[in-house]
């Protein structure tokens, strides 16, 4: 099959798109938003030259829908939408895109019923890592810090702000060796959370992020969603794939997919963060053990190879009923403490972590 992706997001270039190519599919990635600013017929030309079976988008920011859907309807090309901004932007962003798409995937299991209520099929597809890219590399002295965080200052999200107060603020207050990398929004004192210049390390390329993860003693994690059973920061999978020791803000999704002090470590309070950092900085062997386990876990269960196989299975399944006839996602087997999510109609079971 031939897939035309509409932007160069790393989860496509180093993730799903790259993996589909490795599985023998034909993939082309273009930046429709930028290309259409230069040439209104950019997508028309891309489709004519590539002749895709599917056009695929994730997120859907800006005027992407206004650009692609009139063309796809006219040409009869199905659209695949990966709602990577669920659940936060379900109403404003994902739903309008999903209503015009033939296949919808979401990172947030709780949104499947919401799509269903609008007559839309939705399939669960989480973030992941790519072992061919997300692996340990030679450490760089620039990133040889006790703790680092890589990401942007999304303090406008309550869950993210709470995570900053739990994870970053206590380490800053206690003068730990901490560097924060991302866009310079971190320095803007008008934001609800900001840092001083000596803590800010600048913005990193995606390749530098991998090196930073391979160099620091502790990689910190924050999440913009703390109520979803499945949605979490994509950095979780990427950091673990790079063999990092990952200390993160607790969320239900993190607990559902990973085991504390086995694959990673989570904190629920500022005091716990300080205690965990002090404990693990003094115990490099334990850090290394957990980092190895975390990497093995995501390599075994959460790679883009796994996601691509799920993705292709949905596309290859024979059509049954209308486009708006689809099952729901729910928990079962709670008495035995097994966390399973089932997509009923497709009969797909995802084992979140070892029973």
N, C-alpha and C positions, 0 to 999 in steps of 0.2 A: 504494500500500500504506500501511497505517496502523501506525505503530510507537509503542509505549509504552515509554519508557525509565524505569528505576527509580531514578536518582539524578542529581544536578545537577553531576557532575564536569565541569570545564571541557573535557575532551576530548569530552564530549557536547554541552554547551551552546554551546561555541564551535567544536566540531569536527564529529563525525559527525552528531549530531542536527541541527545548524544546516544542514549541507550537504545532508542528505537533504531538508530543507524547500526549499532552493534548487533542488533537482532535481525538485521537484514532488510529493514524497511528503508524507504527513500525519504529523506528529510531535507527541507530547505527552511532556513530561518531568515526572516527579513524584519526590518523595523518599519511597520506600516505607518505608525504615527509620524516619525521623522521623515520617511520617504514621501508621504502624502503632502507634507508641507512644501517640499520642493517640486513635486509633480502630482497634481490631482489624480492622474491616471496610474500612479505607482502600483497599486494593488492589481489593477487590470493587467498591467504588463507582467507582473510577477506571476499571476495565474496563467496567463497565456503562454509564458515561457516554460513554466514548470508543470502545468496540468495536474494539479493535486486532486486526490480523492477526497481529502478533508482539509479544511482550514481550521487551525487550532489557536486559541487565545487563552491566556491566563490573566487573572486580575480584571482587566478591562477598563483601565483609567482613561481619562480624557474623552475624546470624541471617537474612540475606536469603533463603537457600535454603529455610529452614524456613517462611518467610512465603509465598514466591511459588509453590513447586512444587506443594503440595497444591491450590491454587486453579487453577493452570494445567492440571493433569491433569484436574481435575473439569470445567473448561470447554473442554478440548480445544484450548487455545491454544499454539502452539509457542513455545519459548524460544530466544533467541539469546544466547550467552555470549561476550563478548570477554575473553579471559584476559590482562588487562593486567598481571598480577603474575607472569607466567611469566618465567624459569624458577624463580625463588626460592621461590615458594609453589605450585609445581605439585602436590605431593602433598597438602598440607594444605588448600589453598583451591581451586585450579583444577579438579582432578580430580573432587571431589565435585559441583561445579557442572556440569561438563561431562557427567557421567554422567546428569544429568537434563535436558540441553538437546538440542534437535534440530539446532542449528547451533552450531559452535564455531570461534572465531577466536582466534589467538594471535599475540603480538608476537615470539615466540621460535621460530625455524625448527627448532631442535633438539628442540623439544617435540612436533613433529608425529609423529615416530616413536613417542614415548612415548604419545601419545593413541592412535595406531594399535594399539599393543600391548594397549590396553584395549578395542579394538574401536570406537573413537570417531573419527569424521571430524574433521579439523581443517584450517583454512585459515589461511594466513599473512596477517595484516593489521597493519602497523606503525603507530606513531604518525605524526603529520604536523603540518602547520600549516594555518591558514585565512587566505589572503591578505586576505579582507575584514576580518579582525580583526588578524592578525599582520602588521603593516606598521609602517614608521617613523611616529612621531608627534612633536609638538613636544618638544624636550628640556626637562627640568626641572632647574634648578640643584641640587635636593636630591640628584640622582643623578649629579652631575658629578664622578665619581671615575675614577681611572686603571683600577681593576679592581673588579668587583662579582661576587658570587655570589648567586643567588636559589634557595633550596631549603632543605630541612630537614636536621637533623643526624641522618642515618641511619648513624652510626658503628658500629652493631651489625653492619652488613654488611661483611665483610672487604674486598670490592672498593671499597666506598665509603670505608672508612677508609684504604685504600691511596691512593685518589685525593686524599683530604684531605692526606695526607702529601706527595704529589707536587705538588699544585696550590696548596693554601692555606698550608700551614705554611711553605714557603720564602719566600712573599711576606710573611707575618706576621713572620718572623724578620728579614727585610731591611727592614722598616718601609716597605713600599710603601703607597701611598694605596689601601687596600682596605676595602670594606664588604661585610658578609655579611648577607643578609636571609632571614627565615624565622621559624618559631616559636621561642620563647625557650629551646628545648632547647639551643641553641648556648651558653648561659651556664651550663648545668648541669655543674659540675665532676666529677660522678659519671660522666659520659659518657666514653667512650674518647678523644674529641676534643672540646675546647671552646675558646671564644674569650673574649677580654676584652671588657668592656662597650663600650670605645671603638671596637671594630671592628664591633659588632653594630648593624645599622640598623633593626631592628624587622621586623614582619611586613608583607607587601605584599598588597593585593588583586590579583586577576588583571589588572585594568586598569592598576594601578600597575606591575606587572611589565613590561608592554609599554613604558611610559614609561621605566622604568629601563634597559631594553635599548636604547632609542633615545638615551640620554643618556651612558652610560659609554663610556670609550674601549675597554675590553676586558671582555667578559663571559666568565666562567669556567664550565667544565662539569665535573660529577662524575657518576659512574654507579655504581649498586648492583650491576651485573652486568658482569664483564669477561672472560667466556668465550664469550658468545653471538655467533653470526655476524650477528644481526639486532637483538637487543634492546638498547636504549640509553635514556637519559633522554629523556622527551618534550620537555624544555627545549631539546634540541639543535635540533629542527625549529622550535620556537617562537622561539628567539633568532635563528636564521638568517632566519626569516620576517620578523622585525622589523628586519632589516638590521644586526644586531650583528656586530662582530668577535668571533669565538668561539674561545677557547683552552680546550681540554678535555683531560682525562685520556685517554690512548690506550686504545681497546678494539678488538677485531676488528670489531665492528659499525660503529664509526666509520670504520675504514679501508675496510670493504667498501662503504659508502655514499658516502663523501666522499674528496676528494683533499687531502692535506696541503699547506698554503701556497697552496691554490687556492680551496677553499670554506671552510676553517677551518684551525686550527693545533692539532696535538696534541703533548703532552709525555709522555715516558716516565720522567722522573726529576726530582727537585727542582732540580738544577742546570740542567737544560734549561728548566724553567719560568722560572727567573730570567733566563736568557739570552734566551728568547723575549720575555718581557715588556719587558726593557730594549731589545731590538732593535726591537720594533714600536711601543713608545711613542715612539721617536725617528723613526718613519717613518709619519706619518699617511696619506700617500698610499697606501702599501702596505696599511695596515689597511683603508682605504676600498675599495680594489680587491678584496681578499679578501671583505670584507663584501658587496659588490655581487654577486660571483660566487656566494657562498653563498646569498644570497637568491634569485638567479635559478635556482640549482640546485634548491632545495626547491620553488620555485614551479613548475618544469617537471616535477618527478618525485614530490614528496612533499607534496601537499596533501590535505586531507580530501575534495576533489572526486575525486582519484584513488582514495582509499580507499573512498569511497561507491560509486563505479562498480564496483570489485572486489566489494564487499559485495553490491550488488544483482545482479550477474552470478551470484554463487553462489546467491542466493535464487531467481532466475528460471530457473536451469538445471533441465531435466527430471530428475526423480528416476530413478536407475538402481541396481538392487540394493538391498541393505539399508542402513539408516542407518549400519551399521558397515563399509561397504565403501569404502575410500578410499585414495588414493595417498600417497606419501611425498615428502619434501623432501630434495634432495641437490645437491651441487655438480657442475658439469661444465665441460669446456673449460678446464681449468687450464693446459694447455700454452701457451695464447695469453694468459695472464694476464687473462682475462675472468672476472669474478665474476658468475655467474648462479645463481639458485635456481629450481628447477623443481618445481611441484606436479604430479605425474605424471598422476593421473587427470583432473584438470580441465584439464590442458595449459596452465596459466598460467605464463608466464615473466616474471620480474621482473628487469630489468636494474638491478643495484645502483648502478653508476656507469658513466661512459663507458668503453668498452673501450680 
